[in-house]
Amino acid sequence: MTPEIVQVVQEFSTAGGAETVAYELARAFAKVGVPNCVLAGVARGRVESATTVQIVAGWLGRIPLRGRLRYLARTGVMPLFTVAATVALRRHRDAVVVSHGDSLKGDILVVHAVNAASLAEKRRGGDWRWRLNPMHAWVGLRDHLMIGGLRYRTYVAVSDRVSTELQQHYRVPEDRIRVIPNGIDLARFRREPEAGRAIRREFGIPPEARLLVFAGHEFARKGLSHVIGALERMPADTWLLVVGSDNPAPYRRLAQSAADRLVFAGHRTDMPAIYAAADAFVLPTAYETFSLVCMEAMACGLPVFATRVGGIEDYLVDGQSGFGILPESADIADKLAHAFADPALMERLGAGARETASRFGWDRVAQIYLGLIAEVRAAKRAGAPAGPAVASRPQPIL
C-alpha cells in the first residue's frame, strides 16, 4: 500500500507535544482509510493497519532523551536524525511530506513553536540560563534553514500567535501559512473519578482537599514559582501536585508554610488520572504556542487558570472554562479563592471546559489537514512552484 502522506517526527509516541500530534494525526488518517507512513527514530504505542512506521537511524533511539542529561543527548540525536530522515525522504517523492521539524525539506512544516520567539521572551524576563543549553544552537540553525529558507510549500501554525511569529522572525509570507490548532483525544482524556481517587491515595492527598495540578517540563518558563507562591497564600486544605521532569529542589525551598502540601510527581504517563484527581489546573506560563496540557485538562472537565499567551487566549474564556491569570502569586490565589468559594461556578467551569475541548477532537482537526494535503498534492502534480498555501483560509474550529 503506497502511502499518500508521510510524516516525519523523531519520536512517534504520546510522550510530548509534537510527538502526540504526529501520533494522533496518523491514527486519524488511518481511521478514514488514508494510507500513511511515519519516518521516526523510535516508535511507541499502537500502530493502525493503514499506518506504516519506518525507523530511521534506529540506533539513535537507544539514547535516552529525557532526564537530567536530556539537552546534551538531544543536541547529538536531533541533528543526526534530521539529516538521516531528509535522506530517507528520497524514497517517498510521490507522497505529501508533513514534517514536525525533523527534516530539512518537505511539503508541509508543522510549526509547534518558534524558538526565536521563545528565547526573546526569556531575555525579556531576565532568564539567560538557556545559553547553557547547547540544543538552542542546533534549533536556531535548523529553523534558519527550514523556515527562513522557505523550503516548504506550506507552514502550519498551531495558533494565531505562531503565525504572527513566523512572519515577524522569519518573514514567512502570510499566504504561505495555514493556522490549524492541535487536537485532543476525547476518548482518552475524560473525567474518571476512580482513577483520580487512586492518584490521591498514591500521594497521600486527603480526599476532601482542594487539589491544584501544574504540568510542564520547564518549571521556570511555565511559572511554577508563582503557583507555589499562591499555594502559600491559600487555606491549609489546598494542595499542589506538580508533574514534570525538571529539578524540583529549588522549588521545594520556595514552599515554607505549605511545604507538606506540595507534591512532586516527576514525569507521568497517566495524565488523565492526574487531571481526574484535581479540582483546578494552573499554568502561569510565560510562553506557549497552543498548550496541549491546558486542552487535556479541559477535556477531563477541569477548570483552567492560565496566562493568556500563545494559543491559550484563543480558547480560554473567563467564567466559561476557567479564568485568565497574571504570572503573580497574589492574582492566582485571588482568582482561585473566588472560584472555589462558589461550587456552582466550579461545576459550570468544568462543564464549559469539557464542551470547549469537544470542538478540538482529532477527527475534526485531521479533516482540516486532509483538505490542505489534497491542495498540496494537486499543486505538486500540476508542477506548480511553491507559493500561496491556499486561496482562502478555512473556517476556524472555535
N, C-alpha and C positions, 0 to 999 in steps of 0.2 A: 504494500500500500504506500504509494508515493505521498509524502507529507505535503500539504498545501501551505502549512505555516511551520516555521522553525523559530523557536525561542532560544535565546542564549542567556544563561544565568549560571554563575559559578556553583551555587548550591541550590538544588531543586528540592525544597522542603517547605515546612511551615515555621521555620526557626527564626525568621526575620522578615522585614518589610518587603524588600524586593523579591526574596525567595518565595514568600507567600503569594505575592501577586502572580509570579510565573506559574506556580503550582496550581493556583485556583483557575487561572485562565486555561491551562492545559485541561483541567477537569471539565470546565465549561465547554471548551471546544469539542472534547470527546463526547460529551453528553448529547450534543446535537449532530454527532456523526462526522465531524470535520477531522480528517487525518492531520495529525500534527506531531512534531518532533521537538525534543528538548536537547540541546547540547549543554552538558553540565560536567563539572569536575567531580561532583558527588551527588547522589540521589538518595533521598529518604522518604518513605511513605508509599502509599498505594499508587500504582500507575494504571490508568484506564486502558482498555483494549485498543482504542483509537489513537493512543499516545505511545510513541516510542521514545526511549531515552538513550542518547548516545553519549557515553562517558568519554570525555576529552582529558588527556593527561591525568589519568586516574590516580597515578602515584601521588599527585598533589593532594588528593582527598584524604591521605593518611596524616596530613599535617593539621593539628588542631588549630582552629581559627577563633576559639573562644577561651576565655581565661585571661590571666594577667599578661601573658606574652602575645595576646591576640594581634596587637598593632604591628609588632615586628613580624609575626608569621604572615599576616596579610600582605605586608609590603613585599614579601617574596612570592607568595602564592598568586595574588591577583594579577600582577603583570604577566607572569608566565602563562596563566590560564587564558588571559585575554589574547595573547599572541597565538596560542595553540588553537583557541576557538576561531579566531579570524582565519587561520589557515584551513581549519576543518570546514568552514562555510563554503569552500570551493566545491564541495560535493552537493551543495544544495542551491545551485544557481537559479533553479526554476521556482523555488519557494519564496514566499514573502518572509523576510527575516525580521523578527521582533527581538531587539536586544534590550537587556536590562542594565546596560552599562558595562558589559563584559565582552565586547568585541569592538574592533576598530572600524567596522563597516557593517552595513545592513540597510534595511529599508525603513524601519520604524524604531526610533530610540525612545524607550520609556524613561523619562527623567524623574526619578524618585526624589532627588534633592539636587540643589545647585551648590556645590561645595564652596565656591567663591562667595556666595551669599551667606552661607553658614559661618564662614571664617570672618566675614565682615561684621556679623552680629556679635561674635565672640570678642573681636577687637573693640567694638563699641562698649561692651560690658567689662572691659579691662582684663579679659581672660586670655593669657598668652601661652597657656600650657600646651595648646595644640602644636606649638613649634617643636615639642619633644616627640611628636608622633610622626615618624617617617612616612606614614601612609599618605599624608597630605601632598607630598611631593609627587607621588605617582598619580593620585587623583587629579591634581592640577594639570599634569601633562596629559592625562587621559581625556579630561574634559576639553582641554585646548584642541586636541586632535579630533575628538568625536563631535563636539558641539561647535566650537569655534571654527573648525574646518568644514562645517556643514556637509559631513559625509553621509548623512541620512536624508531620505526624501521627506520624512515627517518626524516631528518631535512631539511626543505625547507628554504633556504636563499634567501631573496628578492634581493640580489645583490652579486657580487663577494666579495665586502668588508665584508659583513656579513659572507660569507663562511670562509673567512680568519680569522675573529674574533672568530668564533666558534671553529676553530682549535687552535688558539692562547690562548684563555682564558679558554676553557673547554676541549680541546684535543678531540674534536669530530673527529673521523676518516673521512678523505675526502670522502671515498667511502660510507659514510652514509649521505652525504649532496647532495642535488639537488638544483641548482640555478634556481629559477623561478621568474622573475620580477613581480611587481604589474601591474595591468592593468588600463584602463581608460574607462569610459562610454562615448563613442564618440557621442552618441545621445544627452546626457545632456550637455557635455562640448563642446560648439561650439560658434562661433562668432555670437552675437546677438546685432547689433548696437543700436537698440532702447532701449533694456534693459540697455545698457551701458550709453546711454544719460539720462535715468531715474535716474541712480545712481549719475551721476554728478549733476543733479538738486537737488537730495535729500541732498547732502552735500555742495551745493553751489560752486562747482568746475566749473570754466569757460569752455565752450565748446571748446575753442581754446587752453586751457592749455595742456602742456605735463604732463601726469599723470603717476607716478610710483606707483606700488602696492607692498606691503610687506604683507605676511600672515604667521602667526605662533603663537602658544600659549606660547612659551618661548622666550620672546623678547631678553634676554641676549644671550642665546645659538644661536639663529637664526641671531644675528648680527644687530639688529635694530639700535643700536647706530652708526654703520658705515654708514647705509643708511641715517640717519638724518645728519651726517657729510657731506655726499655727497650732500644732498639737499642744505645745507648751501653754497656750492661752485657753485651751478648751477644757471642759469638765473632765474629771477623773474617770468617767465611764467611756471616754473616747480613745480608741486605739488606732495605730497606723501600721499597716502591713506593706513593706517595701519589696518589690520584685525587680531583680536586675542583677547583672554580674559585676557591677562596679565595686570598688573598695568601700566597705561600709564604715571602716574605722573612723575617718574624720567626721562622719555624720552621727555616729554614736555619741561622740563627745559634745555634740550640739544639744542633745537632749539631757536635761537636768531633772526637773520635776517629773517629766514624762518618760524617763529612761526605761521604766518597766512596762510601758505601753507601746514601745517601739520595737517592731519585729522585722528582721531582715530575712527574707526567704531565699535569696540568691536567684539563680536562673531557674525558671519553671517552664514546663511544657503543658501544664494543666490549667491554662489561664481561664477557661470557662468556669472551673470550680473556684478559682481565686475570686473572680468577679461575683460569683454567686454568694460568696461569704461576706461580701461588703455591703455597706449602706450608701457609699458615695465613692466616686473615682476623682482623684485630684491630680492635676498636671499643670503647674505654673511654669511651663516650658518657655525658653527664650526663642527657640526657632523650631518650626515644623514645616512640613510641606503638605501633609494630609493628616497624619497621626492615626495609624491603624488602631492603636491601643484605645483611643477615645471611642472609635467606632465599635470596637469589640465590646467595650464596657456598655455602650448604649444598646447593642444587640442583646446583652444579658439583662436589660431592663434596669441599668444602673445610672442614676443621675450623674452628670459630668460637670465638674468645676474645673475649668481650664482657661488659660490665657488665650486671647483671640489672635493667634498667629497661624500663618500657613493656611491650610485648608480648614482648620478648626472653625474659623469665623464663618465659613460657608454653610455649616450645618448646626452649630450650637446656638440655640435660641433661648434667651433669658426667660425663665418661667415656663418653658415648654419641655426642654430636655436637660436642663441644668442651668448653670449661670457662668458668665464670663467673669474671670477674676484678674486681679493685678498680681504681679510677682512680688507680693508683700504679705508678710505673715498676718498682719492685722486685718487686711482686706479678706484674706482667705478665711480666717477664723470667723469674722463677722458674717460672711455670706453662708458659711456652713451652719453657724448658730441660727441664723434666720430661717434656713430651710428645715433644719432639724426640729425647730420649735413648732412646725406646722406639719404633722403627719399626713394630712390630706394633700398638702403641696408635694411632699416627697413621693407620695403614691402617684400623683399626676405626672411628676417629672420622670419617674420610672417608666410609666406607660408611654409618655411622649418620646423618651429616649428610644424605646423599642420600635415605635412607629417610625421615627426618623431613620433608624438603621434598616428598616424593612425596605426602604427605597433604594438601598445600595447592595442588593443581592447580586452575587456574581453572575447569575444567568443574565440579568439585565445589563450589567457592565460589559460582559463578553459580547453581547449583541452589538454594542456600540463599536467595540474593537473589530468585530467581523465586518461591519459596514465599512470601516476605514481600511481594513485589509483588502476588501474587494475593490475599493477605489485604487489602492496602490497597485494591486495585481493588474488591473485594467491599464493603468498608466505604463507599467513595465512592459506589458505585451504590445502596447502601441508604440513602444520605443520612445516614449516621452521623457525628456530630461527632467531632473529633479526641479520641482517648482512648488507652487502653492499646494498645501496639503489637501484642501478641499475647496469646493466652490462656496460652501456656506457651512457654518458651524452647526453641530447637532443641538437639539433641544437639551438643556441641562436636566440632570436627573432630579434635582430638587424642584 
